[in-house]
Amino acid sequence: MTLGNYIDVGPKDREIKRIIALRDSLFIFKEDGIYRLSGDVAPFTVAPFDFSTQVLAPDTAVVLNNQIYALSTQGVACVTDTGVQIISRPIENQLLKIAQFPNFKTASFGVSYETDRSLLLFV
């Protein structure tokens, strides 16, 4: 690795949980929130994107239709280049019940099914 290819993202004491690319951006999900890396050529820009939403189960974060869906501290979040939207209000009571299991964060994962335009969350 050369120093020219290294970029610090957020505080060094916060772990990166997941990194996912969309068409025009790279989203870095850290313990303290979401960061966005953008730019066509070096030097790239890293900026805080949303600190109110942290990924809860990193393996649930998947891309579907140029949007990232992930189980977060706020519920199921849809992350796009323009912001974060919570889409799980109708099932929030069920998510809160199962989120209390001890292995919930590590046993949960997501799968996107592009041809059916669906997101499958396994918890």
DSSP file with accessible surface (Angstrom, degrees, kcal/mol):
  #  RESIDUE AA STRUCTURE BP1 BP2  ACC     N-H-->O    O-->H-N    N-H-->O    O-->H-N    TCO  KAPPA ALPHA  PHI   PSI    X-CA   Y-CA   Z-CA
    1    1 A M              0   0  187      0, 0.0     2,-0.3     0, 0.0     5,-0.0   0.000 360.0 360.0 360.0 131.3    0.0    0.0    0.0
    2    2 A T    >   -     0   0   83      1,-0.1     3,-1.6     0, 0.0     4,-0.0  -0.674 360.0-117.9 -95.7 155.5    1.3    3.4   -0.9
    3    3 A L  G >  S+     0   0  157      1,-0.3     3,-1.3    -2,-0.3    -1,-0.1   0.805 112.6  65.1 -62.9 -26.4    0.6    6.5    1.2
    4    4 A G  G 3  S+     0   0   69      1,-0.3    -1,-0.3     3,-0.0     0, 0.0   0.711 100.8  51.0 -68.5 -17.5   -1.2    8.0   -1.8
    5    5 A N  G <  S+     0   0  128     -3,-1.6     2,-0.5    37,-0.0    -1,-0.3   0.204  91.8  95.3-103.5  15.5   -3.8    5.3   -1.6
    6    6 A Y    <   +     0   0  121     -3,-1.3     2,-0.4    -5,-0.0    -3,-0.0  -0.921  46.1 177.4-114.3 130.3   -4.6    5.7    2.1
    7    7 A I        -     0   0   68     -2,-0.5     2,-0.3    38,-0.0    38,-0.0  -0.995  24.2-134.9-133.3 126.7   -7.5    7.8    3.5
    8    8 A D        -     0   0   81     -2,-0.4     2,-0.5    38,-0.0    38,-0.1  -0.623  18.9-160.1 -75.6 138.5   -8.4    8.2    7.1
    9    9 A V        -     0   0   20     -2,-0.3    26,-0.0     1,-0.1    28,-0.0  -0.953  49.2 -47.5-124.5 110.6  -12.2    8.0    7.7
   10   10 A G  S    S-     0   0   33     -2,-0.5    -1,-0.1    36,-0.1     2,-0.0  -0.022 106.1  -8.6  64.3-167.4  -13.5    9.4   10.9
   11   11 A P    >   -     0   0   50      0, 0.0     3,-1.4     0, 0.0    21,-0.1  -0.341  59.4-135.5 -65.3 140.5  -12.1    8.8   14.3
   12   12 A K  T 3  S+     0   0  174      1,-0.3    -2,-0.0    -4,-0.0    -3,-0.0   0.718 102.3  61.5 -69.4 -21.0   -9.4    6.2   14.5
   13   13 A D  T 3  S+     0   0  121      2,-0.1     2,-0.5     0, 0.0    -1,-0.3   0.403  88.7  85.3 -88.1   5.4  -10.9    4.7   17.7
   14   14 A R  S <  S-     0   0  112     -3,-1.4     2,-0.1    17,-0.0     0, 0.0  -0.928  79.1-128.3-110.0 126.0  -14.2    3.8   15.8
   15   15 A E        -     0   0  109     -2,-0.5    16,-1.8    15,-0.1     2,-0.5  -0.405  14.1-122.4 -74.8 142.0  -14.3    0.5   13.9
   16   16 A I  E     -A   30   0A  75     14,-0.2    14,-0.3     1,-0.2     3,-0.1  -0.739  27.9-177.6 -79.7 125.6  -15.3    0.3   10.3
   17   17 A K  E     -     0   0A  74     12,-3.2     2,-0.3    -2,-0.5    13,-0.2   0.783  61.6  -9.9 -94.3 -35.0  -18.3   -2.1   10.2
   18   18 A R  E     -A   29   0A  77     11,-1.6    11,-3.3     2,-0.0     2,-0.4  -0.966  50.4-153.4-164.1 147.7  -19.0   -2.3    6.4
   19   19 A I  E     +A   28   0A  88     -2,-0.3     2,-0.4     9,-0.2     9,-0.2  -0.998  20.6 176.1-128.9 126.9  -18.0   -0.5    3.1
   20   20 A I  E     -A   27   0A  15      7,-2.6     7,-3.3    -2,-0.4     2,-0.4  -0.997  17.9-141.9-136.0 137.5  -20.4   -0.5    0.2
   21   21 A A  E     -A   26   0A  62     -2,-0.4     5,-0.2     5,-0.2     2,-0.2  -0.769  13.9-175.3 -99.8 139.6  -20.2    1.1   -3.2
   22   22 A L        -     0   0   16      3,-3.1     3,-0.1    -2,-0.4    45,-0.1  -0.596  51.0 -80.9-111.5-175.5  -22.9    2.8   -5.2
   23   23 A R  S    S+     0   0  182      1,-0.2     3,-0.0    -2,-0.2    -2,-0.0   0.890 124.9  14.1 -55.3 -45.7  -22.6    4.2   -8.7
   24   24 A D  S    S+     0   0  110      1,-0.1    15,-0.5    14,-0.0     2,-0.3   0.387 125.1  40.3-115.1   0.3  -21.1    7.5   -7.6
   25   25 A S        -     0   0    8     -3,-0.1    -3,-3.1    13,-0.1     2,-0.5  -0.973  59.9-134.6-148.6 161.3  -20.0    7.0   -4.0
   26   26 A L  E     -AB  21  37A  54     11,-2.5    11,-3.3    -2,-0.3     2,-0.5  -0.988  25.1-152.5-118.1 123.8  -18.4    4.7   -1.5
   27   27 A F  E     -AB  20  36A   0     -7,-3.3    -7,-2.6    -2,-0.5     2,-0.6  -0.879   4.3-160.9-103.7 129.1  -20.2    4.5    1.8
   28   28 A I  E     -AB  19  35A   4      7,-2.7     7,-2.7    -2,-0.5     2,-0.7  -0.941   4.4-156.8-111.0 116.4  -18.3    3.6    4.9
   29   29 A F  E     +AB  18  34A   5    -11,-3.3   -12,-3.2    -2,-0.6   -11,-1.6  -0.850  22.5 172.1 -95.5 112.5  -20.4    2.4    7.9
   30   30 A K  E >   -AB  16  33A   9      3,-3.1     3,-1.1    -2,-0.7    25,-0.4  -0.649  49.1 -96.8-113.1 173.7  -18.5    3.0   11.1
   31   31 A E  T 3  S+     0   0   73    -16,-1.8   -15,-0.1     1,-0.2     3,-0.1   0.819 124.1  45.5 -59.2 -30.7  -19.5    2.6   14.8
   32   32 A D  T 3  S-     0   0   33      1,-0.2     2,-0.3   -17,-0.2    -1,-0.2   0.494 125.1 -72.2 -96.1  -3.2  -20.2    6.3   15.0
   33   33 A G  E <   -B   30   0A   1     -3,-1.1    -3,-3.1    19,-0.1     2,-0.4  -0.979  64.4 -41.0 148.7-160.3  -22.2    6.7   11.7
   34   34 A I  E     -BC  29  50A   2     16,-2.8    15,-2.8    -2,-0.3    16,-1.9  -0.892  41.4-169.4-113.4 135.0  -22.0    6.8    8.0
   35   35 A Y  E     -BC  28  48A  13     -7,-2.7    -7,-2.7    -2,-0.4     2,-0.5  -0.864  11.4-143.8-117.7 155.6  -19.3    8.5    5.9
   36   36 A R  E     -BC  27  47A  69     11,-2.8    11,-2.3    -2,-0.3     2,-0.5  -0.979   5.5-161.9-125.6 126.1  -19.3    9.1    2.1
   37   37 A L  E     +BC  26  46A  29    -11,-3.3   -11,-2.5    -2,-0.5     2,-0.3  -0.917  24.5 165.4-102.9 129.6  -16.2    8.9   -0.1
   38   38 A S  E     + C   0  45A  34      7,-2.7     7,-3.0    -2,-0.5     2,-0.1  -0.922  12.9 101.2-141.4 165.8  -16.6   10.6   -3.5
   39   39 A G        -     0   0   42    -15,-0.5     5,-0.1    -2,-0.3     3,-0.1  -0.331  52.9-125.3 131.4 147.3  -14.6   11.9   -6.4
   40   40 A D  S    S+     0   0  161      1,-0.2     2,-0.3    -2,-0.1     4,-0.1   0.810  93.6  11.7 -88.5 -36.0  -13.7   10.8   -9.9
   41   41 A V  S    S-     0   0  113      2,-0.2    -1,-0.2     0, 0.0     0, 0.0  -0.952 102.7 -44.4-137.6 159.7   -9.9   11.0   -9.6
   42   42 A A  S    S+     0   0   72     -2,-0.3     2,-0.1    -3,-0.1    -3,-0.1  -0.326 105.6  60.5 -62.8 144.7   -7.6   11.4   -6.6
   43   43 A P  S    S-     0   0  124      0, 0.0    -2,-0.2     0, 0.0     2,-0.1   0.416  80.1-163.8 -81.7 134.7   -7.6   13.2   -4.3
   44   44 A F        -     0   0   88     -5,-0.1     2,-0.5    -4,-0.1    -5,-0.2  -0.465  12.9-125.6 -82.2 159.9  -10.9   11.7   -3.2
   45   45 A T  E     -C   38   0A  83     -7,-3.0    -7,-2.7    -2,-0.1     2,-0.5  -0.918  16.9-166.0-112.6 130.2  -13.1   13.4   -0.6
   46   46 A V  E     +C   37   0A  41     -2,-0.5    -9,-0.2    -9,-0.2   -36,-0.1  -0.964  17.6 170.1-112.1 128.8  -14.4   11.8    2.6
   47   47 A A  E     -C   36   0A  42    -11,-2.3   -11,-2.8    -2,-0.5     2,-0.1  -0.987  41.1-100.0-137.1 146.8  -17.2   13.6    4.4
   48   48 A P  E     +C   35   0A  87      0, 0.0   -13,-0.2     0, 0.0     3,-0.1  -0.420  39.0 178.5 -60.2 138.3  -19.5   12.7    7.3
   49   49 A F  E     -     0   0A  51    -15,-2.8     2,-0.3     1,-0.2   -14,-0.2   0.777  61.0  -9.5-112.0 -50.2  -22.8   11.6    5.8
   50   50 A D  E     +C   34   0A  32    -16,-1.9   -16,-2.8     3,-0.1     3,-0.2  -0.827  45.8 175.7-158.3 114.8  -25.2   10.7    8.7
   51   51 A F  S    S+     0   0   97     -2,-0.3    -1,-0.1   -18,-0.2     3,-0.0   0.439  77.6  72.0 -98.4  -1.9  -24.3   10.3   12.4
   52   52 A S  S    S+     0   0   74      1,-0.1     2,-0.5   -18,-0.1    -1,-0.2   0.591  95.8  57.8 -86.4  -9.1  -27.9    9.6   13.5
   53   53 A T        +     0   0    6     -3,-0.2     2,-0.4   -21,-0.1   -19,-0.2  -0.982  62.2 179.6-126.8 122.5  -27.9    6.2   11.9
   54   54 A Q        -     0   0   50     -2,-0.5    19,-2.3   -21,-0.1    20,-0.2  -0.962  37.3-107.5-118.9 141.2  -25.4    3.4   12.8
   55   55 A V  B     -D   72   0B  17    -25,-0.4    17,-0.3    -2,-0.4   -22,-0.1  -0.454  30.7-172.2 -67.3 130.3  -25.4    0.0   11.2
   56   56 A L  S    S+     0   0   42     15,-2.6    16,-0.2     1,-0.3    -1,-0.2   0.858  79.2  24.1 -91.5 -46.0  -26.6   -2.5   13.8
   57   57 A A  S >  S-     0   0    0     14,-1.4     3,-2.3     1,-0.1    14,-0.5  -0.905  73.3-160.6-123.0  99.0  -26.0   -5.8   11.9
   58   58 A P  G >  S+     0   0   30      0, 0.0     3,-1.4     0, 0.0    -1,-0.1   0.807  86.0  60.5 -55.8 -33.4  -23.3   -5.2    9.3
   59   59 A D  G 3  S+     0   0   82     46,-0.4    51,-2.3    49,-0.3    50,-0.1   0.549  92.4  68.1 -76.1  -2.4  -24.1   -8.2    7.2
   60   60 A T  G <  S+     0   0    0     -3,-2.3     2,-0.6    49,-0.4    -1,-0.3   0.621  74.3 104.0 -85.7 -12.4  -27.6   -6.9    6.5
   61   61 A A    <   +     0   0    0     -3,-1.4     2,-0.3    -4,-0.4     9,-0.2  -0.598  47.9 152.9 -76.2 115.7  -26.2   -4.0    4.4
   62   62 A V  E     -E   69   0B  18      7,-2.4     7,-2.9    -2,-0.6     2,-0.4  -0.945  42.2-113.1-140.7 160.3  -26.8   -4.8    0.7
   63   63 A V  E     +E   68   0B  46     -2,-0.3     2,-0.3     5,-0.2     5,-0.2  -0.807  32.7 168.4 -98.9 134.8  -27.2   -2.9   -2.5
   64   64 A L  E >  S-E   67   0B  11      3,-3.0     3,-0.6    -2,-0.4    55,-0.0  -0.941  72.4 -14.6-144.9 118.5  -30.5   -2.9   -4.4
   65   65 A N  T 3  S-     0   0  104     -2,-0.3     3,-0.1     1,-0.2    -1,-0.0   0.903 127.5 -52.8  57.4  46.5  -31.3   -0.6   -7.3
   66   66 A N  T 3  S+     0   0   38      1,-0.2     2,-0.3   -45,-0.1    -1,-0.2   0.809 120.0 106.0  57.5  33.5  -28.4    1.7   -6.5
   67   67 A Q  E <   -E   64   0B  52     -3,-0.6    -3,-3.0    13,-0.1     2,-0.5  -0.988  66.3-131.6-136.1 147.0  -29.5    2.1   -2.9
   68   68 A I  E     -EF  63  79B   0     11,-2.9    11,-3.6    -2,-0.3     2,-0.4  -0.866  18.4-166.2-101.2 130.3  -28.1    0.5    0.3
   69   69 A Y  E     +EF  62  78B  37     -7,-2.9    -7,-2.4    -2,-0.5     2,-0.3  -0.959  18.2 160.1-113.8 135.1  -30.5   -1.2    2.7
   70   70 A A  E     - F   0  77B   2      7,-2.0     7,-3.3    -2,-0.4     2,-0.6  -0.996  45.0-112.6-153.8 148.5  -29.2   -2.0    6.2
   71   71 A L  E     + F   0  76B   4    -14,-0.5   -15,-2.6    -2,-0.3   -14,-1.4  -0.751  52.4 171.7 -81.8 118.5  -30.6   -2.8    9.6
   72   72 A S  E >   -DF  55  75B   5      3,-3.0     3,-1.2    -2,-0.6   -17,-0.2  -0.612  52.1 -89.7-122.8-179.6  -29.6    0.1   11.7
   73   73 A T  T 3  S+     0   0   65    -19,-2.3   -18,-0.1     1,-0.2     3,-0.1   0.676 128.7  48.3 -66.1 -15.5  -30.1    1.6   15.1
   74   74 A Q  T 3  S-     0   0   95      1,-0.4     2,-0.3   -20,-0.2    -1,-0.2   0.469 124.2 -95.9-100.8  -6.0  -33.1    3.4   13.7
   75   75 A G  E <  S-F   72   0B   9     -3,-1.2    -3,-3.0    12,-0.1     2,-0.6  -0.868  80.9 -10.2 121.6-158.7  -34.6    0.4   11.9
   76   76 A V  E    S-F   71   0B   7     -2,-0.3    11,-2.8    -5,-0.2    12,-0.6  -0.679  75.8-159.7 -78.7 119.9  -34.2   -0.7    8.3
   77   77 A A  E     -FG  70  86B   1     -7,-3.3    -7,-2.0    -2,-0.6     2,-0.6  -0.804  16.5-152.0-106.9 142.8  -32.5    2.2    6.6
   78   78 A C  E     -FG  69  85B   8      7,-3.2     7,-2.3    -2,-0.4     2,-0.5  -0.966  18.6-163.9-110.7 115.8  -32.3    3.0    2.9
   79   79 A V  E     +FG  68  84B   1    -11,-3.6   -11,-2.9    -2,-0.6     2,-0.3  -0.897  16.8 161.0-107.7 125.3  -29.1    5.0    2.1
   80   80 A T  E >   - G   0  83B  29      3,-2.7     3,-1.0    -2,-0.5   -13,-0.1  -0.778  57.1 -90.4-128.7 177.7  -28.8    6.9   -1.1
   81   81 A D  T 3  S+     0   0   38     -2,-0.3     3,-0.1     1,-0.2   -14,-0.1   0.703 126.0  49.7 -62.6 -18.8  -26.5    9.7   -2.4
   82   82 A T  T 3  S-     0   0  134      1,-0.3     2,-0.3     0, 0.0    -1,-0.2   0.564 121.4 -68.5-100.1 -10.2  -29.1   12.2   -1.1
   83   83 A G  E <   -G   80   0B  23     -3,-1.0    -3,-2.7     2,-0.0     2,-0.4  -0.967  53.1 -62.0 155.8-169.3  -29.7   10.9    2.4
   84   84 A V  E     -G   79   0B  35     -2,-0.3     2,-0.4    -5,-0.2    -5,-0.2  -0.946  36.3-174.0-119.0 133.6  -31.0    8.2    4.7
   85   85 A Q  E     -G   78   0B 131     -7,-2.3    -7,-3.2    -2,-0.4     2,-0.5  -0.993  20.6-135.9-128.1 134.9  -34.6    7.1    5.0
   86   86 A I  E     +G   77   0B  52     -2,-0.4    -9,-0.2    -9,-0.2     3,-0.2  -0.790  25.3 173.2 -90.7 126.5  -36.1    4.7    7.5
   87   87 A I        +     0   0   77    -11,-2.8   -10,-0.1    -2,-0.5    -1,-0.1   0.343  55.9  81.1-115.9   5.6  -38.5    2.3    5.8
   88   88 A S    >>  +     0   0    3    -12,-0.6     3,-1.3     1,-0.2     4,-0.6   0.194  46.7 117.9-104.5  17.9  -39.4   -0.2    8.6
   89   89 A R  G >4 S+     0   0  173      1,-0.3     3,-1.2     2,-0.2     4,-0.4   0.898  74.6  55.9 -53.0 -43.0  -42.0    1.6   10.6
   90   90 A P  G 34 S+     0   0  112      0, 0.0    -1,-0.3     0, 0.0     3,-0.1   0.794 118.6  32.5 -63.9 -23.5  -44.7   -1.0    9.8
   91   91 A I  G <> S+     0   0   80     -3,-1.3     4,-2.0     1,-0.1     3,-0.4   0.234  84.4 111.4-115.2  14.0  -42.6   -3.9   11.2
   92   92 A E  H <X S+     0   0   51     -3,-1.2     4,-2.5    -4,-0.6     5,-0.2   0.872  73.9  56.2 -58.6 -39.3  -40.7   -1.9   13.9
   93   93 A N  H  > S+     0   0   90     -4,-0.4     4,-1.4     1,-0.2    -1,-0.2   0.895 109.2  46.9 -64.4 -35.5  -42.5   -3.7   16.8
   94   94 A Q  H  > S+     0   0   98     -3,-0.4     4,-1.8     2,-0.2    -1,-0.2   0.901 111.5  51.3 -70.6 -39.2  -41.3   -7.1   15.5
   95   95 A L  H  X S+     0   0   21     -4,-2.0     4,-1.9     1,-0.2    -2,-0.2   0.899 106.9  53.5 -64.5 -40.4  -37.7   -5.9   15.0
   96   96 A L  H  < S+     0   0  105     -4,-2.5     4,-0.4     1,-0.2    -1,-0.2   0.882 107.4  52.2 -63.4 -35.4  -37.6   -4.6   18.5
   97   97 A K  H >< S+     0   0  145     -4,-1.4     3,-0.8    -5,-0.2    -1,-0.2   0.937 115.7  37.9 -66.0 -46.3  -38.6   -7.9   19.9
   98   98 A I  H >< S+     0   0   49     -4,-1.8     3,-1.5     1,-0.2    -1,-0.2   0.722 100.5  74.6 -82.5 -18.2  -35.9   -9.9   18.1
   99   99 A A  T 3< S+     0   0   37     -4,-1.9    -1,-0.2     1,-0.3    -2,-0.2   0.655  85.7  68.0 -68.3 -11.8  -33.2   -7.3   18.4
  100  100 A Q  T <  S+     0   0  162     -3,-0.8    -1,-0.3    -4,-0.4    -2,-0.1   0.596  72.3 108.2 -86.0  -9.2  -32.8   -8.3   22.1
  101  101 A F  S X  S-     0   0  127     -3,-1.5     3,-1.6     1,-0.1     4,-0.3  -0.433  77.4-124.0 -68.4 142.7  -31.4  -11.8   21.3
  102  102 A P  T 3  S+     0   0  135      0, 0.0     3,-0.3     0, 0.0     4,-0.2   0.817 107.1  39.3 -62.2 -33.0  -27.7  -12.0   22.1
  103  103 A N  T 3> S+     0   0   96      1,-0.2     4,-2.4     2,-0.1     3,-0.3   0.234  81.8 111.6-101.4  16.8  -26.5  -13.1   18.7
  104  104 A F  H <> S+     0   0   11     -3,-1.6     4,-1.3     1,-0.2    -1,-0.2   0.907  76.0  49.3 -56.3 -45.8  -28.9  -10.9   16.7
  105  105 A K  H  4 S+     0   0  120     -4,-0.3   -46,-0.4    -3,-0.3    -1,-0.2   0.850 119.3  36.2 -68.0 -33.8  -26.1   -8.6   15.3
  106  106 A T  H  4 S+     0   0  114     -3,-0.3    -1,-0.2    -4,-0.2    -2,-0.2   0.725 117.2  49.9 -94.0 -22.1  -23.9  -11.4   14.1
  107  107 A A  H  < S+     0   0   51     -4,-2.4     2,-0.2     2,-0.0    -2,-0.2   0.635  92.3  90.7 -91.4 -13.6  -26.5  -13.9   12.9
  108  108 A S     <  +     0   0    1     -4,-1.3   -49,-0.3    -5,-0.3     2,-0.3  -0.587  49.8 163.9 -86.0 142.6  -28.6  -11.4   10.8
  109  109 A F  E     -H  122   0C  94     13,-2.3    13,-3.2    -2,-0.2   -49,-0.4  -0.979  23.9-135.5-151.7 162.3  -27.8  -10.9    7.1
  110  110 A G  E     -H  121   0C  10    -51,-2.3     2,-0.4    -2,-0.3    11,-0.2  -0.888   9.1-166.7-122.4 153.5  -29.4   -9.4    4.0
  111  111 A V  E     -H  120   0C  59      9,-2.5     9,-3.2    -2,-0.3     2,-0.4  -0.998  11.4-148.5-137.1 131.5  -29.8  -10.5    0.4
  112  112 A S  E     -H  119   0C  39     -2,-0.4     2,-0.5     7,-0.2     7,-0.2  -0.837   3.6-162.8-100.9 142.0  -30.9   -8.3   -2.5
  113  113 A Y  E >>> -H  118   0C 121      5,-2.8     5,-2.0    -2,-0.4     4,-0.7  -0.856   7.0-175.2-124.8  89.9  -32.8   -9.9   -5.3
  114  114 A E  G >45S+     0   0   94     -2,-0.5     3,-0.8     1,-0.2    -1,-0.2   0.869  78.9  54.0 -58.7 -44.0  -32.6   -7.4   -8.2
  115  115 A T  G 345S+     0   0  117      1,-0.3    -1,-0.2     2,-0.1    -2,-0.0   0.816 118.4  36.5 -66.8 -26.5  -34.9   -9.2  -10.7
  116  116 A D  G <45S-     0   0  102     -3,-0.6    -1,-0.3     2,-0.1    -2,-0.2   0.445 105.4-131.1 -98.3  -4.4  -37.7   -9.3   -8.1
  117  117 A R  T <<5 +     0   0  205     -3,-0.8     2,-0.3    -4,-0.7    -3,-0.2   0.900  61.9 133.6  54.1  45.6  -36.7   -5.9   -6.7
  118  118 A S  E   < -H  113   0C  26     -5,-2.0    -5,-2.8     2,-0.0     2,-0.5  -0.923  51.8-145.1-130.5 153.8  -36.8   -7.3   -3.2
  119  119 A L  E     -H  112   0C  44     -2,-0.3     2,-0.5    -7,-0.2    -7,-0.2  -0.962  14.9-159.9-112.5 129.4  -34.7   -7.1   -0.1
  120  120 A L  E     -H  111   0C  75     -9,-3.2    -9,-2.5    -2,-0.5     2,-0.5  -0.954   4.4-167.4-114.0 120.5  -34.6  -10.2    2.1
  121  121 A L  E     -H  110   0C  52     -2,-0.5     2,-0.6   -11,-0.2   -11,-0.2  -0.935   3.2-162.2-107.8 125.7  -33.6   -9.8    5.7
  122  122 A F  E      H  109   0C  97    -13,-3.2   -13,-2.3    -2,-0.5    -2,-0.0  -0.937 360.0 360.0-108.4 118.2  -32.7  -12.9    7.7
  123  123 A V              0   0   88     -2,-0.6   -15,-0.1   -15,-0.2   -19,-0.1  -0.914 360.0 360.0-127.9 360.0  -32.8  -12.4   11.4
